[in-house]
Structure formats: structure tokens, C-alpha cells
Amino acid sequence: MSFRDAAGPIHMTASATSFTIGATLTRADIPVLCADLAELVRGRSGGGVVVCDVADVVRPDVVTVEALARLRLTARRHGWNLTVTGACPDLLELVRLLGLTDVLIQAGRQPEQREEAGGVEEVVDGRDPPR
């Protein structure tokens, strides 16, 4: 399956490219997807953002996450960023369980402030060296 078969419409501007991942992916699809993405962004000056819409993914699995991670690496190698949008709760949970939440950022999602929970204070041991 080629990138064009697995994906929906591809929209390109000077600084952005968007495409849709199909409902199912196999591990064999990943190298073809990456090669096709590399072909799309190779030589386009200035880099930009590749927006990967995964709203059609029905049953996300480890292969889906692997594909997204490899697509992100491919984009980065060519000076582009990859942003995932349209992820269902199951895919978001799987990404979280695999420890890739900070890597596969969902478009439009704001980073959370690292605040302590209300009523929780850090305990400092007087024997610890100052920071």
C-alpha cells in the first residue's frame, strides 16, 4: 500500500502539508508511508508542519503508533515537524502508555502547566544540598 493509497487528500502550502491516515495500517505499510512523506517534503525550503489526521483510524494499535513515530522521524530528517490531529481516546491512551505523549503532540492541544495538585507541598530535607 503506498502513501497515496493509505492516505486521503494531501494538501500542501509553502509551510504546511496535511494528509489523512486510513483506517488500518500494517507494519509493511510503514516504510512506504515514510518514503512517500520524504518525497513530499524533500527539497521544500524552510521546513514547516506536516499535519497528520488520524480521525479515520478505527482500532489503533502499536503499529499505528509506530507508523506515527516513524513518520515524525522522517519529517524531522527533512526539517519538518509532524503534528497529529483527530486522535481518538484509545490512540491517545496507547500513545501515553508507550511514553510518546510528548513526541506525538496533538494539533491544537496546549501543553499543560506543570503544577502541583492543590494542597500538595514539596517536602525538603534539611540535609539536602540547596539547588
C-alpha positions in Angstrom: 0.0 0.0 0.0 1.5 3.3 -0.9 1.1 6.6 1.0 -1.4 7.7 -1.6 -3.5 4.5 -1.0 -3.3 4.7 2.8 -3.9 8.4 3.0 -6.7 10.7 2.0 -6.2 14.0 0.2 -2.9 15.7 0.5 -3.0 19.5 0.9 0.2 21.4 0.5 1.1 25.1 1.1 4.6 26.7 1.4 4.9 25.8 5.1 2.3 23.0 5.7 1.4 19.6 4.3 -1.6 17.7 5.6 -2.7 14.1 4.9 -5.1 11.6 6.4 -4.1 8.1 7.6 -6.5 5.4 6.6 -8.5 3.2 9.0 -5.9 0.4 9.1 -2.2 0.1 8.7 0.1 -2.9 8.6 3.8 -2.9 9.6 4.6 -3.4 5.9 3.0 0.0 5.1 5.3 2.0 7.3 8.4 2.1 5.0 6.3 3.1 2.1 4.5 5.8 4.0 7.8 7.2 5.2 9.3 7.1 1.7 6.3 8.9 0.3 6.4 11.5 3.0 10.1 12.1 2.4 9.3 12.6 -1.3 6.6 15.2 -0.5 8.8 17.3 1.8 12.3 16.8 0.3 13.7 20.0 -1.1 10.9 22.2 0.1 12.7 25.1 1.6 12.2 26.4 5.1 10.5 23.3 6.5 7.1 23.6 8.1 4.5 21.4 9.6 3.1 18.1 8.4 -0.4 17.7 9.9 -1.3 14.0 10.1 -5.1 13.5 10.5 -5.8 10.1 12.2 -9.5 10.6 12.7 -10.3 7.6 10.4 -8.2 5.1 12.5 -10.8 2.8 13.9 -8.7 0.4 16.0 -5.4 1.9 16.9 -2.6 -0.5 17.8 1.1 -0.5 18.3 1.6 -0.5 14.6 -0.4 2.8 14.3 1.8 4.4 17.0 5.0 3.0 15.3 3.9 4.5 12.0 3.3 7.9 13.5 6.6 7.8 15.3 8.5 6.8 12.1 6.6 9.5 10.1 7.6 12.0 12.7 11.3 11.0 12.4 11.1 11.2 8.6 9.6 14.7 8.8 12.3 15.8 11.2 15.1 14.4 9.0 13.9 16.8 6.3 13.5 19.8 8.6 9.7 19.5 9.1 7.6 18.9 12.2 4.8 16.3 12.3 1.7 17.0 14.3 -1.1 14.5 14.9 -4.7 15.6 14.9 -8.0 13.8 15.2 -6.7 11.1 17.5 -9.4 9.0 19.3 -9.2 8.5 23.1 -7.9 4.9 22.5 -5.0 6.1 20.4 -4.2 8.9 22.9 -4.2 6.4 25.7 -1.9 4.0 23.7 0.5 6.8 22.9 0.5 7.7 26.6 1.1 4.1 27.7 4.1 3.9 25.3 5.6 7.0 26.7 5.3 9.0 23.5 2.8 11.7 24.5 5.5 14.5 24.4 6.7 13.2 21.0 3.4 12.8 19.2 1.6 16.1 20.0 -2.0 16.5 19.0 -2.6 19.7 16.9 -4.5 22.4 18.8 -3.6 20.9 22.2 -1.9 23.2 24.6 0.9 21.9 26.8 -0.3 21.6 30.4 1.3 23.6 33.1 3.4 21.5 35.4 1.6 22.5 38.6 1.4 20.6 41.8 -2.0 19.4 42.9 -3.8 21.6 45.3 -2.8 21.2 48.9 0.5 19.3 48.0 3.7 20.9 49.1 7.2 19.7 48.4 9.0 18.3 51.4 12.6 19.4 51.7 15.1 17.5 53.8 17.4 19.9 55.6 20.3 17.7 54.8 19.8 18.0 51.0 22.2 20.5 49.3 20.5 23.6 48.1 19.5 23.7 44.4 
